[in-house]
Amino acid sequence: MGFKHDYPSYSALLYKLARRRNFEAVDAVLGLVRDRNIHCKDTFFIALFQHYGKADLVEKVVDLFHQMPSFNCVRTLQCFNELLNVLVDGGRFSDADEIFGRCSTLGFRPNSISYNIMINGWLQKDDWEEAWKVFDEMLEKKVQPSVVTYNSLIGFFGRKGELEKAPGLFEDMRQKGKYPNVVTYALLMEGLCLAGKRNEAKNIMFDMEYRGCKPRLVNYGVLMSDLGKRGKTEEAKSFLQEMKRRRFKPNVVIYNVLINFLCKEGRAAEACKVLVEMQVGGCELNAAHFRMMVVGFL
């Protein structure tokens, strides 16, 4: 018909096929793209890496990364980072560590995202000493850690009950011009709650504003969850009222925390009232609410 397909046509088709997990068709169309010498963008491959990763086709991601030059596409640091991410999430951390070790021979200079992926990989393996080595290397290479870097380490140490390391990380953040965000404080609060230091966690939340960070729903959620786990549902309910007094609008997650613990205690009638209050507040019901209510009425 005289029409010649170009990059947008092929990319649109491949995105749709990959979303439907029709990877046999993806391979066929990729063959056409290469044979017809279509110039591709790196974002095209990053999207395919993500779809392959979700389908646990990690080897395809590795192969496609190495084949990228044959598609007239330069491999970028973003592609390299996505490859690392897929390998770590796919349970192939040793491969991620190996390819990260030879990033310079591949022509890449890792950025904070690259280091964050590797730090998280070591933390998933419960090896904070290796994670700390990667953190030290990051500083040696003059790569600025991000708030995400610090959050990963603070969250890990909090879960392990090694809270004495958190103040040093907080101070290091400030020295490097990074400031804790609501997630940083929430992770620290979780660690304190796990260590039984609940009053300290509560004080931190109410001191956050003095430190330049206004509390958010995630911070209230940490304290409400801890109260519910300890059977102090009435105090959790009072926290909900405290949020409203402070002009915070509770979301579905906050309501779910309270409904879940009320149902587990067999207080289904009270859970129903909270459910109605949630709907009046503009939150929509989902399947999780019905499952919790069934448990409450049993």
C-alpha positions in Angstrom: 0.0 0.0 0.0 3.1 2.2 -0.2 3.4 2.8 3.6 6.7 2.1 5.3 6.6 1.4 9.0 8.9 3.5 11.1 10.2 3.3 14.7 6.9 4.6 16.4 4.9 1.9 14.6 7.2 -0.9 15.7 7.6 0.4 19.3 3.8 0.7 19.7 3.3 -2.8 18.5 6.0 -4.3 20.6 4.8 -2.5 23.8 1.3 -4.0 23.3 2.7 -7.5 22.5 5.0 -7.4 25.6 2.1 -6.2 27.9 0.1 -9.2 26.7 3.2 -11.4 27.3 3.2 -12.6 23.7 6.9 -12.9 23.7 7.1 -15.2 20.7 5.6 -12.4 18.6 7.9 -9.9 20.3 10.9 -11.9 19.1 9.5 -12.1 15.5 8.9 -8.3 15.4 12.3 -7.6 16.9 13.8 -9.7 14.0 12.0 -7.4 11.6 13.3 -4.3 13.4 16.9 -5.5 13.1 16.6 -6.7 9.5 15.1 -3.5 8.3 17.7 -1.4 10.1 15.2 0.6 12.2 17.0 3.0 14.6 15.7 2.4 18.1 15.8 4.5 21.3 17.1 3.2 24.6 13.7 3.7 26.3 12.3 1.1 23.9 14.7 -1.5 25.3 14.2 -0.4 28.9 10.4 -1.0 28.6 11.1 -4.5 27.1 13.5 -5.3 29.9 10.8 -4.4 32.5 8.2 -6.7 30.7 10.6 -9.6 30.4 11.6 -9.1 34.1 8.0 -9.2 35.2 7.6 -12.5 33.3 10.8 -14.0 34.9 12.5 -14.1 31.6 15.8 -12.7 33.0 18.0 -14.5 30.4 16.1 -12.7 27.6 16.9 -9.4 29.2 20.6 -10.3 29.4 20.7 -11.4 25.8 18.8 -8.3 24.5 21.1 -6.0 26.5 24.1 -7.5 24.6 22.3 -7.4 21.3 21.4 -3.7 21.5 24.2 -2.4 19.3 22.9 -4.7 16.5 19.6 -2.6 16.6 21.5 0.7 15.9 21.0 1.6 19.6 23.7 2.8 22.0 23.5 1.1 25.4 23.0 3.9 28.0 23.5 3.9 31.7 19.7 3.8 32.2 19.7 0.5 30.2 22.6 -0.8 32.4 20.7 0.1 35.6 17.6 -1.6 34.4 19.6 -4.7 33.6 21.0 -4.7 37.2 17.5 -4.2 38.6 16.0 -7.1 36.7 18.9 -9.4 37.7 18.6 -8.5 41.4 14.8 -8.8 41.4 15.1 -12.0 39.4 17.2 -13.7 42.1 20.4 -13.5 40.1 22.4 -11.2 42.3 25.8 -12.9 41.6 25.3 -12.1 37.9 24.4 -8.5 38.8 27.5 -8.2 41.0 29.7 -9.6 38.2 28.4 -7.2 35.6 28.5 -4.3 38.0 32.2 -5.1 38.7 33.0 -4.7 35.0 30.9 -1.7 34.3 33.9 0.4 33.3 34.9 -2.1 30.6 31.3 -1.8 29.3 31.8 1.9 29.1 29.6 3.0 32.1 30.3 5.1 35.1 27.8 4.0 37.8 25.5 6.7 39.3 23.6 6.8 42.6 20.8 4.6 41.1 23.4 1.9 40.1 24.8 1.9 43.6 21.4 1.9 45.2 20.4 -1.2 43.3 23.6 -3.1 44.4 23.2 -1.9 48.1 19.6 -3.2 48.1 20.8 -6.4 46.6 23.3 -7.0 49.4 20.8 -6.0 52.0 18.3 -8.5 50.6 21.0 -11.1 51.1 21.3 -9.9 54.7 24.9 -8.9 54.2 25.1 -5.3 55.5 28.9 -5.4 55.5 29.1 -5.9 51.8 26.4 -3.2 51.3 28.5 -0.9 53.4 31.5 -1.6 51.2 29.4 -0.6 48.2 28.4 2.6 50.1 32.1 3.4 50.8 33.0 2.8 47.2 30.2 5.2 46.2 31.7 7.9 48.4 35.3 7.2 47.1 34.1 7.5 43.5 32.5 10.9 44.4 29.0 9.7 43.6 26.5 11.5 45.9 24.3 9.2 47.8 20.6 10.0 47.5 17.9 9.9 50.2 16.9 6.5 48.8 20.5 5.2 49.6 20.2 6.3 53.2 16.6 5.1 53.5 17.7 1.6 52.4 20.4 1.4 55.1 18.3 3.0 57.9 15.4 0.7 57.1 17.7 -2.4 57.2 19.4 -1.4 60.5 16.0 -0.6 62.0 14.6 -4.0 61.1 17.7 -5.7 62.6 17.4 -3.7 65.8 20.8 -2.0 65.1 19.4 1.5 65.7 22.7 2.9 67.0 23.9 3.2 63.4 21.0 5.5 62.4 22.2 8.7 64.0 25.5 8.5 62.1 23.6 8.1 58.8 21.3 11.0 59.7 24.4 13.2 60.4 26.1 12.1 57.2 22.9 13.0 55.2 22.9 16.5 56.6 26.6 17.0 55.9 26.0 16.0 52.3 23.1 18.4 51.9 20.5 15.6 51.9 17.6 15.8 54.3 15.5 13.0 55.8 12.0 12.7 54.2 8.8 11.2 55.7 9.9 7.7 54.6 13.2 8.1 56.4 11.4 9.0 59.6 8.8 6.2 59.1 11.6 3.6 58.7 13.3 4.9 61.9 10.0 4.8 63.7 9.4 1.2 62.6 12.7 0.2 63.9 12.1 1.9 67.3 8.7 0.2 67.5 10.2 -3.2 66.8 12.8 -2.5 69.5 10.0 -1.7 72.0 10.9 2.0 72.1 7.4 3.2 71.2 7.5 6.5 73.1 10.7 7.5 71.2 9.0 6.6 67.9 6.0 8.8 68.9 8.2 11.6 70.0 10.1 11.5 66.7 6.9 11.9 64.7 5.8 14.9 66.7 9.3 16.4 66.5 9.6 16.0 62.7 8.2 19.4 62.0 10.9 21.1 64.1 13.4 19.2 61.9 11.9 20.6 58.7 9.8 17.6 57.7 6.0 17.6 58.2 4.5 14.2 59.3 2.4 12.4 56.7 0.0 9.5 56.6 2.8 6.9 56.5 4.1 8.1 59.9 0.7 7.8 61.5 0.3 4.4 59.9 3.5 3.1 61.6 2.2 4.0 65.0 -1.3 2.8 64.4 0.0 -0.6 63.1 2.2 -0.9 66.2 -0.7 -0.2 68.5 -2.9 -2.7 66.7 -0.3 -5.4 67.0 -0.1 -4.8 70.7 -3.9 -5.0 71.1 -4.3 -1.3 71.8 -7.0 -0.7 69.3 -8.6 2.1 71.2 -5.4 4.0 71.1 -5.2 3.4 67.4 -8.7 4.7 67.0 -7.7 7.9 68.9 -4.8 8.3 66.5 -7.4 8.4 63.7 -9.1 11.3 65.4 -5.8 13.0 66.1 -5.1 12.9 62.3 -8.4 14.6 61.6 -7.8 17.3 64.2 -4.5 18.0 62.4 -6.4 18.2 59.1 -5.0 15.0 57.6 -7.4 13.1 55.5 -7.0 9.3 56.2 -6.6 7.2 53.2 -7.6 3.5 52.5 -4.3 2.2 53.9 -4.9 4.0 57.3 -8.5 2.8 57.5 -7.4 -0.8 56.6 -5.0 -0.9 59.5 -7.8 -0.1 62.0 -10.4 -2.3 60.3 -8.0 -5.2 60.1 -7.2 -5.2 63.8 -10.8 -4.6 64.9 -11.9 -7.7 62.8 -9.1 -9.8 64.2 -10.4 -9.0 67.7 -13.9 -10.0 66.7 -15.2 -6.5 66.9 -17.0 -6.6 63.5 -19.7 -4.1 64.4 -17.1 -1.5 65.2 -15.2 -2.3 62.0 -18.5 -1.8 60.1 -18.8 1.7 61.5 -15.2 2.5 60.5 -16.0 1.1 57.1 -19.0 3.5 56.7 -16.8 6.4 58.0 -14.2 5.5 55.4 -16.8 5.6 52.6 -18.3 8.9 53.8 -14.7 10.3 53.7 -14.5 9.5 50.0 -12.5 6.2 50.1 -13.7 3.3 47.9 -14.2 -0.3 49.1 -12.1 -3.1 47.7 -11.9 -6.8 48.0 -9.5 -6.6 51.0 -12.3 -4.9 53.0 -14.7 -7.7 52.4 -12.1 -10.4 53.3 -11.4 -8.6 56.6 -15.1 -8.3 57.4 -15.7 -12.0 56.8 -12.9 -12.7 59.3 -14.5 -10.3 61.8 -17.9 -12.0 61.6 -16.6 -15.6 61.9 
